[in-house]
Structure formats: C-alpha cells, structure tokens
Amino acid sequence: MKQIATVERLRRDGRAVIVVARQSACAHDCHECAGCGGSVAPIRAVADNPIRAQVGQKVVVESSSRQFFGVILLVYMLPVALFFAAYFATASFGGAVPVAASVAAFFCGVVPAVLYDRRVRRRGGMSFSIVRAF
C-alpha cells in the first residue's frame, strides 16, 4: 500500500518520522455534504529512509500489502465470519439463543484484533519505507 506523507523529523538511526493524513471512507469533501463535521487527525509513524529524504519533503511511503491485508482480514472478516457461524450453528434453538450466540461470537472475534494491535504497538507499529520524494 502506498501513501503520501511528509517527513517531520529525522532520527539518529537513519529512519524518518513521517506524518500521514488519516484516510477515511468519506474522503472529507465536507463542502459537498457537511455530514460529519469532523476534522482529520494526522498519523505519525517511523519509516525506513533509504533515499535520505529531508525534513519537510513530501514523500511516497510504502507498507507491506501482505501485512495490511492480514490486518483487514483479522479486524473485519474474523468477527463477521464468527457472527454468522454462531448464528447458523444455533439457529435450530430458536428464540434469542442465535442472536445472543452471534453477538458473543462477534465480540470473541474482536479479541484477536485487540491482542494483535497491542503486539504491533509494542514492536513499533507497521513497517513503512520511503520509496521516493517529490
């Protein structure tokens, strides 16, 4: 996955602290809809800097698509898959049992995502690399 970022500062280890605008589904064309009225907070991350980009430069950063899609599967697909599996597995009981089982399974599916997030944060977040400057 590629994104545009700005180099905020350089670290002693040769890597760069970058600032990336948070992406959202609405694209923040607020003058078109004025629906959310929210502002977008930037995301700061550390990126490898093989091209030796300087502070203030706009750069293209790349992260592993494999890692990114793995996170998507874990965060979005696992809870939904468990929700439907629990519903269909308990549908014969009738009443509120399938609904309660589905909700419980959904939240059980969120637990691995939370644990993975904590592990990634301990390791310093996702890995980014600056691939070119503007």
N, C-alpha and C positions, 0 to 999 in steps of 0.2 A: 504494500500500500504506500502510495506517495502522497506527500502533503507539502505545502509551502509553509515555511517557518522563518523566523527572524532570530539571528544569533544575538543573545542577550549578553553573554559574557563567556570568556574562555577560562577553562580550568587548568590547573598546573599539570594534570596528567595528559594534556593534549586534546581532551574532549571539550565539547562546547555545550553550554546551557542554551537551549532553544525555547522559543515561545511560539506556540501553535494556536491559532484560533479554533475554539471548540466547534466541531461540526454538529449540525442538527438536521432533523428531517424537514424543518420548515424553511430553511435557508435564510431566515431572518430578513425577508422582504417586508419589513414592518409597514412601510408606506403603502403596501398593497392590501394588507388585511388588518393590521393593528390588533391581531388576535391575542398574542401572549403578552406583549408589552415588556418582555424580559430583556435583559442585556446578556451578552455572551462573555463569560469569563475565560481568559486565556489559560492554556495548559502549558506548564513548564516541564521540560524533560531534558535528559542528558543524552547527547548524541556523539557517536564517533565522528571525528573531523579529519578524514584523510586528505581533503582538499585544502585544509588550512584556511577555512573561511574566517573572516574577521568580524568583530563586534559591529552590529548594525546591519550586516548584509542579509538580504533575503536569499534563502537557500531552499533547495528541494531536499526533503528528508525522506528516507525510505525505511519501512519496517518490514519484518518478515510477514508475508501474506499467510504463510502456513500458521504462524503463531496467532495472527489476527483472526483467521477463520476458526481456529481451535477455540479461541475465546468466545466467538459468536456462537458456536455450537454449544459450548458449556453454559453460557449465560442465558441464551434464548431457547435453544432447542431441547435441552435436557428437562427443564421444568415443564414445558408444554407436552413433551412425549410422556413423562411420568403422569401428568394430569390425565391425559386420555387413556393411558394404560390402566390406571387405577379405576377410572370411570367404567371402562368396558369390563374389567375384571370383576367389579362389584355390582354391575347393572342388574343382575338377577335378584339381588337382595331387595331392590325397590326402596321406596321412601327416600329418606335423607342420607342413607348409607353411601350411595355412589357419589353424592355431592361432597359429603364430609371426607370420604377417602380421596377424592380428586384434589380437594383443597390441601389436604395433608400431604399428598404426594407432590403437589406443586411446590410447596414450601420445602419439602425434603430435597427437591431438585435444585433449590436455590442455595442450599448449604455448600455443595461443592464449589459453586461460583464464588461464594464469600471466602472460603478457605483458599482457593486459588488466588484470589485478589490479594489476600494477606501475604501469601508466599511471594508473589511477584513484587509487592511493595518492599518486602524485606531484602529482595535481591536487587532493588534499584529500579524497578519498572520494566517496561518493554524496551527492547533494544532498538535504537534508531541509528541510522548512518546518514551523514550528509553526502549526497551524490553529486550535486552541482550547485553553483552560485549563479545569481542573476547578474 
